[in-house]
Amino acid sequence: MRRDLFKSCKLIVIAIACFAPIYSAFSQNNNSAERVSQKIIAHFVQQQFDSIYQMQDKEMKRQLDAKDYEMLWQNFIEKYDTVVNFSFVKTILKDSFVIAESKLSFVSKDFLLHITLNKNNQIAGLFFKSPQVEYTPPNYINTLNFIEIKKKIKTGNISCDGILTLPKNKQKIPLVIIVGGSGPTDKDGSIGVNKPYKDIAWGLADKGIAVFRYDKRTVNTSIFKNINPTKVNMEFEYLLDLKSIIKQFKNDKTFSMILFAGHSQGGFMIPYFQTNLSSISGFIGLSANYSSVVDLLPKQLYYLQSLQKDSASKAAINILIEKANYTALHRAKRDAVQDSLFPGLTPAYIKHMETNKPEVLINKIMRTPLLFIQGKRDYQVQPEELVLWQTALKDACCAKFVQFEKLNHILIEGEGVPSPQEYSIQGNVPEYVINEIALWINSLTKN
């Protein structure tokens, strides 16, 4: 779950982009910008977050403190392992600022770090950007068989971008809505060079099944600026937008039924969705965890720590392990200290999640068509989670469980010991996964 898990970031800012007021024009040479950017990177690597805070201008200090940088960096370390190399790329002059661009290579992914400096070499803006990656579609897909239509989902003042993948010349066809994992998950499920949600959408559309996928509202981190943290829970993160999506499609005569395909945390909430949404004919759990994130986090982190070879990397992960263990022990306690909880989780979110987890709501889906697909190489949501679903649903009327030997958490094949590094290797969701989903959906249309 966290790529997912590893993006737990309901409130963590994965990309910080702040720009200060314009100052008078000034000149600044490349060497100066390079030295400053290297110094900032060194502070990140050595976890000297207060030093980064002190290098900010007044406007940045007002918006971000040392704790924000600590949470940002911990999230990167947890997701992409340690930094193995960094190099200065270039400077860009923009108005009265200099933007210093550096490349940071983590074990499992590269990033471009953009640092905006004012005339005093103070940080006036900072954000991490993923290098552009060309998408390679699966070779089993004929893209002439479908079209894609951009759609915008509006819920109150919040807007999310989505794409409807529609088979050509088809009427009364099933529609699958892909519900992403936790954190700022985009419509393609982008991780590293891979886009598994796009693979699934194109694969199913090629077989005559429509798919809608969308950017979760957490992709737009600016929406959290004026939101009370106690209001951020699974309803805010998922349910409100899904109600808007269903409303848009449920009366469309093109579609014979609406189904949900929930990945990771999106699959964890299947009973919650069934309880709170109407018009859903069935659910697909893709790498879906049965246990709540507070129980999964320690397992995931201990596993990642076991992969590390140097003490510094182990120590960095150990900080997160301590927070994960504290979170698990204090999940129901009112005296839980926010700063001690795992980054991105709040007492309000944890309480809502524990109240609405599968263990509590499992009876709501006993008569619902269900398909669960699990990869045996998934270290984030381990295969034992599928067993928990099977046990809980042993008396269910129509639940199917499928496990594939080579699949990882994002449903792409890999070899050897599972690790975050494999997400940086280009791959696609195999056709046999698409076939399994399509076969199950077609069986529902015949009933």
C-alpha positions as CSV (number, residue, x, y, z in Angstrom):
1,M,0.0,0.0,0.0
2,R,1.9,3.1,0.2
3,R,3.4,3.7,-2.7
4,D,0.5,4.3,-1.5
5,L,1.6,3.7,2.0
6,F,4.6,5.3,0.6
7,K,2.5,8.3,-0.2
8,S,0.5,8.4,2.9
9,C,0.4,12.1,2.5
10,K,-3.0,13.3,3.2
11,L,-1.3,16.4,4.5
12,I,2.3,15.9,3.6
13,V,3.4,18.2,0.8
14,I,5.4,16.0,-1.6
15,A,6.2,18.9,-3.9
16,I,6.6,22.3,-2.2
17,A,6.2,25.2,-4.6
18,C,6.2,28.6,-3.1
19,F,7.2,31.8,-4.7
20,A,8.1,35.1,-2.9
21,P,7.3,38.6,-4.1
22,I,9.4,40.0,-7.0
23,Y,12.6,41.9,-6.0
24,S,14.6,44.3,-8.1
25,A,16.7,42.7,-10.8
26,F,20.1,41.4,-9.8
27,S,22.9,39.2,-11.2
28,Q,24.0,36.0,-9.6
29,N,26.6,33.7,-11.1
30,N,26.2,30.0,-11.7
31,N,28.9,29.0,-9.2
32,S,27.1,30.8,-6.4
33,A,23.8,29.1,-7.2
34,E,25.5,25.7,-7.5
35,R,27.2,26.1,-4.1
36,V,24.0,27.1,-2.4
37,S,22.0,24.2,-3.9
38,Q,24.6,21.7,-2.9
39,K,24.5,23.1,0.6
40,I,20.8,22.7,0.7
41,I,21.0,19.1,-0.6
42,A,23.6,18.3,2.0
43,H,21.3,19.6,4.7
44,F,18.6,17.3,3.4
45,V,20.9,14.2,3.3
46,Q,22.2,14.9,6.8
47,Q,18.6,15.7,8.0
48,Q,19.6,19.2,9.1
49,F,16.1,20.6,8.5
50,D,16.4,23.6,10.8
51,S,19.4,24.7,8.7
52,I,17.2,24.6,5.6
53,Y,14.5,26.6,7.4
54,Q,17.1,29.3,8.3
55,M,18.1,29.6,4.6
56,Q,14.6,30.6,3.6
57,D,13.4,34.2,2.9
58,K,10.7,35.7,5.1
59,E,7.8,34.6,3.0
60,M,9.0,31.0,2.9
61,K,9.6,31.0,6.7
62,R,6.0,32.1,7.2
63,Q,4.7,29.2,5.1
64,L,7.1,26.3,5.9
65,D,9.0,25.3,9.0
66,A,11.7,22.7,9.7
67,K,9.1,20.1,10.5
68,D,7.6,20.4,7.0
69,Y,11.0,19.6,5.5
70,E,11.5,16.7,7.8
71,M,8.2,15.2,6.8
72,L,8.9,15.8,3.2
73,W,12.3,14.1,3.3
74,Q,11.1,11.2,5.5
75,N,8.5,10.5,2.9
76,F,11.0,10.5,0.1
77,I,13.4,8.2,2.0
78,E,10.5,5.8,2.8
79,K,9.3,5.8,-0.9
80,Y,12.6,5.8,-2.8
81,D,15.3,4.7,-0.4
82,T,18.5,6.7,0.1
83,V,20.2,9.2,-2.1
84,V,22.9,7.5,-4.1
85,N,24.0,10.5,-6.2
86,F,23.3,14.2,-6.9
87,S,24.6,16.5,-9.5
88,F,24.1,20.2,-10.5
89,V,22.3,20.5,-13.8
90,K,21.8,24.2,-14.7
91,T,20.6,27.6,-13.5
92,I,17.7,29.5,-15.0
93,L,17.3,33.3,-14.7
94,K,13.7,34.3,-14.1
95,D,12.9,37.9,-13.4
96,S,14.9,38.8,-10.3
97,F,15.4,35.2,-9.3
98,V,17.8,32.4,-10.1
99,I,16.4,28.9,-10.3
100,A,19.1,26.2,-9.5
101,E,18.2,22.8,-10.9
102,S,19.9,19.7,-9.5
103,K,19.4,16.0,-10.2
104,L,18.9,13.7,-7.1
105,S,19.1,10.0,-7.7
106,F,17.5,7.9,-5.0
107,V,17.8,4.1,-5.2
108,S,14.5,3.7,-7.0
109,K,13.9,7.0,-8.7
110,D,15.5,10.2,-10.0
111,F,14.1,13.7,-9.2
112,L,14.9,17.2,-10.3
113,L,15.2,19.6,-7.4
114,H,14.3,23.2,-8.3
115,I,15.5,25.8,-5.8
116,T,14.5,29.4,-6.4
117,L,17.0,31.9,-4.8
118,N,16.6,35.6,-4.3
119,K,19.3,38.2,-4.5
120,N,20.6,37.2,-1.0
121,N,20.8,33.6,-1.9
122,Q,17.8,32.8,0.3
123,I,15.3,30.1,-0.6
124,A,12.3,31.7,-2.3
125,G,10.8,28.5,-3.6
126,L,11.6,24.8,-3.6
127,F,10.0,21.8,-5.3
128,F,10.9,18.3,-6.5
129,K,9.9,17.3,-10.0
130,S,9.9,13.9,-11.7
131,P,11.7,13.9,-15.0
132,Q,9.3,13.4,-17.9
133,V,9.0,9.7,-18.8
134,E,7.5,8.5,-22.1
135,Y,4.7,6.0,-21.6
136,T,5.0,2.7,-23.3
137,P,1.6,1.0,-23.8
138,P,1.3,-2.8,-23.5
139,N,1.9,-4.6,-26.8
140,Y,-1.3,-6.5,-26.5
141,I,-3.5,-3.3,-26.9
142,N,-5.0,-2.0,-30.1
143,T,-5.4,1.7,-29.5
144,L,-7.8,2.0,-32.5
145,N,-10.5,0.2,-30.6
146,F,-11.2,3.1,-28.1
147,I,-11.2,6.8,-27.6
148,E,-10.4,8.9,-24.5
149,I,-12.5,11.9,-23.3
150,K,-11.3,14.3,-20.7
151,K,-13.7,15.0,-17.9
152,K,-13.6,17.3,-14.9
153,I,-15.1,16.3,-11.6
154,K,-16.3,19.1,-9.4
155,T,-17.3,18.7,-5.8
156,G,-18.0,22.1,-4.2
157,N,-14.9,24.2,-4.7
158,I,-12.7,21.2,-5.5
159,S,-12.0,20.0,-9.0
160,C,-10.3,16.8,-10.2
161,D,-9.2,15.9,-13.7
162,G,-10.4,12.6,-15.1
163,I,-10.3,10.5,-18.3
164,L,-13.1,8.3,-19.7
165,T,-11.7,5.5,-21.9
166,L,-14.6,4.5,-24.1
167,P,-14.7,1.6,-26.6
168,K,-15.8,2.7,-30.1
169,N,-19.3,2.0,-31.3
170,K,-20.4,0.3,-28.1
171,Q,-23.7,0.7,-26.2
172,K,-24.9,-0.6,-22.9
173,I,-21.4,-1.6,-21.7
174,P,-20.0,-1.9,-18.1
175,L,-18.1,1.1,-16.7
176,V,-15.2,0.5,-14.3
177,I,-14.2,3.4,-12.0
178,I,-10.6,3.0,-10.8
179,V,-10.1,4.2,-7.2
180,G,-6.5,4.9,-6.5
181,G,-4.4,4.2,-3.5
182,S,-3.8,6.6,-0.6
183,G,-2.0,9.9,-1.0
184,P,-1.5,12.1,-4.1
185,T,-2.3,9.3,-6.6
186,D,-2.9,10.5,-10.2
187,K,-5.2,9.1,-12.8
188,D,-2.6,6.8,-14.2
189,G,-1.3,5.5,-10.9
190,S,2.1,6.8,-11.9
191,I,5.0,5.4,-10.0
192,G,8.5,5.4,-11.3
193,V,8.2,4.9,-15.1
194,N,5.0,2.9,-14.8
195,K,1.4,3.8,-15.2
196,P,-0.6,0.7,-14.1
197,Y,-4.1,2.4,-14.0
198,K,-3.6,3.6,-17.6
199,D,-2.6,0.0,-18.6
200,I,-5.8,-1.3,-17.0
201,A,-8.0,1.4,-18.6
202,W,-6.6,0.8,-22.1
203,G,-6.6,-3.0,-21.6
204,L,-10.2,-3.2,-20.6
205,A,-11.4,-0.7,-23.2
206,D,-9.7,-2.8,-25.8
207,K,-12.0,-5.6,-24.7
208,G,-15.2,-3.5,-24.8
209,I,-15.3,-2.3,-21.2
210,A,-15.4,1.5,-20.4
211,V,-13.1,2.8,-17.7
212,F,-13.0,6.1,-15.8
213,R,-9.8,7.1,-13.9
214,Y,-9.2,10.4,-12.2
215,D,-6.6,12.4,-10.2
216,K,-7.5,12.2,-6.5
217,R,-8.0,15.5,-4.8
218,T,-4.8,14.9,-2.8
219,V,-2.8,15.5,-6.1
220,N,-3.6,19.2,-5.6
221,T,-2.0,19.9,-2.3
222,S,-3.1,23.5,-2.3
223,I,-6.6,22.4,-1.2
224,F,-5.3,21.6,2.3
225,K,-4.3,25.2,3.0
226,N,-7.6,26.2,4.5
227,I,-8.8,22.8,5.6
228,N,-9.1,21.9,9.3
229,P,-7.0,18.7,9.7
230,T,-9.7,17.2,11.9
231,K,-12.0,17.2,8.8
232,V,-9.5,15.2,6.7
233,N,-10.6,11.5,6.7
234,M,-11.6,8.8,4.2
235,E,-14.8,10.7,3.4
236,F,-12.9,13.8,2.5
237,E,-10.1,12.0,0.7
238,Y,-12.3,9.6,-1.3
239,L,-16.1,9.5,-0.8
240,L,-17.1,13.1,-1.7
241,D,-15.5,12.9,-5.1
242,L,-16.8,9.4,-5.8
243,K,-20.4,10.6,-5.1
244,S,-19.9,13.3,-7.7
245,I,-18.4,10.7,-10.2
246,I,-21.3,8.3,-9.7
247,K,-23.8,11.2,-10.2
248,Q,-22.2,12.0,-13.5
249,F,-22.4,8.5,-14.9
250,K,-25.3,6.6,-13.3
251,N,-28.0,8.0,-15.7
252,D,-25.8,7.7,-18.8
253,K,-27.6,5.2,-21.0
254,T,-24.2,4.1,-22.5
255,F,-23.4,2.1,-19.4
256,S,-25.2,-1.1,-18.2
257,M,-23.6,-1.1,-14.8
258,I,-21.0,0.7,-12.7
259,L,-18.2,-1.2,-11.0
260,F,-15.3,0.0,-8.7
261,A,-11.7,-1.3,-9.1
262,G,-10.0,-0.2,-5.9
263,H,-6.2,-0.4,-5.7
264,S,-4.5,-0.8,-2.3
265,Q,-6.2,1.7,0.1
266,G,-8.9,2.1,-2.6
267,G,-9.5,-1.7,-2.2
268,F,-9.4,-1.5,1.6
269,M,-12.4,0.8,1.5
270,I,-14.7,-1.6,-0.5
271,P,-17.0,-2.3,2.5
272,Y,-17.0,1.4,3.3
273,F,-17.9,2.3,-0.2
274,Q,-20.7,-0.3,-0.3
275,T,-22.1,1.2,2.9
276,N,-22.1,4.8,1.7
277,L,-22.6,4.7,-2.0
278,S,-25.4,3.5,-4.3
279,S,-25.5,2.3,-7.9
280,I,-22.4,0.1,-7.6
281,S,-22.9,-3.4,-9.1
282,G,-19.6,-5.0,-7.9
283,F,-16.1,-4.4,-6.6
284,I,-12.6,-5.4,-7.7
285,G,-9.9,-5.3,-5.1
286,L,-6.4,-4.8,-6.6
287,S,-3.6,-5.4,-4.1
288,A,-6.2,-4.5,-1.5
289,N,-5.2,-4.5,2.1
290,Y,-7.7,-6.0,4.7
291,S,-5.7,-4.6,7.7
292,S,-5.6,-0.9,8.3
293,V,-2.6,1.1,7.5
294,V,-1.6,1.5,11.2
295,D,-1.1,-2.3,11.2
296,L,0.7,-2.5,7.9
297,L,3.1,0.3,8.4
298,P,5.5,-1.4,10.9
299,K,5.6,-4.6,8.7
300,Q,6.4,-2.6,5.6
301,L,9.1,-0.6,7.2
302,Y,10.8,-3.5,8.9
303,Y,10.9,-5.2,5.6
304,L,12.4,-2.2,3.9
305,Q,15.0,-1.9,6.7
306,S,16.0,-5.5,6.2
307,L,17.0,-4.7,2.6
308,Q,19.4,-1.9,3.6
309,K,23.1,-2.7,3.7
310,D,24.5,0.4,5.5
311,S,23.8,1.7,9.0
312,A,22.8,5.2,7.9
313,S,20.0,3.9,5.7
314,K,18.8,1.6,8.5
315,A,18.9,4.5,11.0
316,A,16.8,6.7,8.6
317,I,14.1,4.1,8.4
318,N,14.3,3.4,12.1
319,I,12.9,6.9,12.7
320,L,9.9,6.0,10.7
321,I,9.5,2.6,12.4
322,E,9.4,4.4,15.8
323,K,6.6,6.6,14.5
324,A,4.7,3.7,13.0
325,N,4.9,1.7,16.2
326,Y,3.8,4.7,18.2
327,T,0.8,5.2,15.8
328,A,-0.2,1.5,16.1
329,L,-0.1,1.6,19.9
330,H,-2.0,5.0,20.2
331,R,-4.6,4.5,17.5
332,A,-7.5,4.8,19.9
333,K,-5.9,7.1,22.5
334,R,-6.9,10.7,22.9
335,D,-3.5,11.6,24.3
336,A,-1.7,10.7,21.1
337,V,0.9,13.3,20.3
338,Q,0.5,14.5,16.7
339,D,4.3,15.0,16.1
340,S,4.9,11.4,17.2
341,L,2.4,9.9,14.8
342,F,3.5,8.6,11.4
343,P,3.8,11.5,8.9
344,G,0.5,12.2,7.1
345,L,-1.7,10.6,9.7
346,T,-3.8,12.5,12.2
347,P,-5.9,11.2,15.1
348,A,-9.1,12.1,13.2
349,Y,-8.0,10.2,10.1
350,I,-7.0,7.2,12.1
351,K,-10.2,7.1,14.1
352,H,-12.3,7.3,10.9
353,M,-10.3,4.6,9.3
354,E,-10.5,2.2,12.3
355,T,-14.2,2.8,12.6
356,N,-14.8,2.0,8.9
357,K,-12.2,-0.8,8.2
358,P,-13.2,-4.1,6.6
359,E,-13.2,-6.0,9.9
360,V,-16.0,-3.7,11.1
361,L,-18.1,-3.5,7.9
362,I,-17.5,-6.9,6.3
363,N,-21.1,-7.9,6.6
364,K,-22.0,-5.1,4.2
365,I,-20.5,-6.9,1.2
366,M,-21.5,-10.5,1.9
367,R,-24.0,-10.4,-1.0
368,T,-22.0,-8.2,-3.3
369,P,-20.1,-9.5,-6.4
370,L,-16.4,-9.3,-5.5
371,L,-13.1,-10.0,-7.3
372,F,-9.7,-9.8,-5.5
373,I,-6.4,-9.9,-7.4
374,Q,-3.2,-10.2,-5.5
375,G,0.5,-10.4,-6.4
376,K,2.6,-12.9,-4.6
377,R,5.6,-10.5,-4.8
378,D,3.8,-7.6,-3.2
379,Y,5.8,-6.5,-0.1
380,Q,3.5,-3.5,0.5
381,V,0.3,-5.4,0.8
382,Q,1.6,-8.9,1.5
383,P,-0.3,-12.0,0.3
384,E,-1.4,-12.7,3.8
385,E,-3.9,-9.8,3.4
386,L,-5.7,-11.8,0.7
387,V,-6.0,-14.7,3.1
388,L,-7.6,-12.3,5.6
389,W,-10.2,-11.3,2.9
390,Q,-10.9,-15.0,2.1
391,T,-11.4,-15.8,5.8
392,A,-13.7,-12.9,6.4
393,L,-15.7,-13.6,3.3
394,K,-15.9,-17.4,3.6
395,D,-19.7,-17.2,3.7
396,A,-20.0,-14.6,1.0
397,C,-22.3,-15.4,-1.9
398,C,-20.1,-14.3,-4.8
399,A,-16.4,-13.6,-4.0
400,K,-13.5,-14.7,-6.2
401,F,-9.9,-14.6,-5.2
402,V,-6.9,-14.8,-7.6
403,Q,-3.2,-14.7,-6.8
404,F,-0.5,-14.3,-9.4
405,E,3.0,-15.6,-8.8
406,K,5.2,-12.8,-10.3
407,L,3.1,-9.7,-9.7
408,N,4.2,-6.9,-7.3
409,H,2.1,-4.2,-5.7
410,I,1.4,-2.3,-8.9
411,L,0.4,-5.5,-10.7
412,I,3.6,-5.6,-12.8
413,E,5.8,-8.7,-13.0
414,G,9.2,-8.7,-11.3
415,E,12.0,-11.1,-10.4
416,G,14.0,-11.8,-7.2
417,V,13.6,-10.1,-3.9
418,P,10.8,-7.5,-4.1
419,S,12.0,-3.9,-3.5
420,P,11.2,-0.3,-4.4
421,Q,13.9,-0.3,-7.0
422,E,11.8,-2.4,-9.4
423,Y,9.3,0.4,-9.8
424,S,12.0,2.2,-11.7
425,I,12.0,-0.6,-14.3
426,Q,9.5,0.0,-17.2
427,G,6.8,-2.6,-17.4
428,N,3.1,-3.1,-18.0
429,V,0.2,-4.8,-16.3
430,P,0.2,-8.3,-18.0
431,E,-2.6,-9.3,-20.3
432,Y,-3.6,-12.2,-18.1
433,V,-4.6,-9.7,-15.4
434,I,-6.8,-7.7,-17.9
435,N,-8.3,-11.0,-19.1
436,E,-9.1,-12.1,-15.5
437,I,-10.9,-8.8,-14.8
438,A,-12.8,-8.8,-18.2
439,L,-13.9,-12.4,-17.7
440,W,-15.3,-11.6,-14.3
441,I,-17.1,-8.5,-15.5
442,N,-18.6,-10.3,-18.5
443,S,-19.9,-13.0,-16.2
444,L,-21.8,-10.4,-14.3
445,T,-23.4,-9.0,-17.5
446,K,-24.8,-12.5,-18.3
447,N,-26.5,-13.0,-14.9
